[in-house]
Amino acid sequence: MPAYDLANRLVIGIASSALFDLAEADAVFREQGEEAYRAYQEEHLGDTLSAGVAFPFIRRLLSLNDLSPGDPLVEVIVLSRNDPDTGLRVMRSIQSHGLKISRAIFMQGRSPYHFMPALNMSLFLSANETDVREAVALGLPAGRVLGPAAADDAEDQDLRIAFDFDGVLADDSSEQVFQSDGIESFRSHETVNAATPHDPGPLRDFLASLNRVQKREAEQRAKDPDYKIRVHVSLVTARDAPAHERAVRSLKGWGVTVNDAFFLGGIEKSAIMRVLKPHIFFDDQVSHLVGTSRSTPSVHIPFGKINE
């Protein structure tokens, strides 16, 4: 078999805890221990797991492979703390749900994120806070899923993705100015530095990979005017004018784009999310995600000083 090259693909690592609802199995593990957990998973091997927080995002992302039959644009790989035996239920559930995921790494209780660079991953999603924090501390792009699974409308073929800016797409240097010196100092700092792009944050490269998929959609639209664009990317930030300019210039300087931008200036993000209805939203501050996660699949990116 020839080598399968991941270099030019959008590669996502997904823990079973992000893809499926494992609350019942996790409760068995916590309350009764590993052997009881193993017995429980064996007993329920034929029971398909319910969709978890990241399921709608992953399902839609994989559907974009129809743009390049035989040479997938997107690769999703399971990164799991399960061992191969207890991971069987996860792989069977993937098959039952019709997800085109065939590759997996099972680590028998150990953290799997160390394999992200070897697999060219631009994102790892998990419900395990320790794994995510350790990955981000090593400079790897990882996020912890929050909240209950949202209803997934099978008739909706779009994929809507929303990002916060500071501490997610950009580093948190300006956010530190706000935390230490207040809003006016932050605005002054951003105005003075408006023409200087931020250093990239943990998910800049993930956005760049999404943009490559969007480029393929644009090419398909050029060939087929009836093709409906599916991927929509939004920036949703607490910044407002004049601090918005540096964010816009930073995106341009990095060579990445978003379709929409919301500069909210302190308006509650959850109010926007209820209208925007993204299939996933990334933010570095749990205080913002407490509200959004009630109705929107939300991901905490524990990056920077504010998250230490």
Helices and strands as residue ranges (DSSP letters): E 10-14, H 16-19, H 23-32, H 34-43, H 55-63, G 64-67, E 74-80, H 88-96, E 103-106, G 113-115, G 117-119, E 121-126, H 129-137, E 142-146, E 159-163, H 173-181, H 183-192, H 204-223, E 231-237, H 244-254, E 260-263, H 269-276, E 280-283, H 286-292, E 298-300, G 305-307
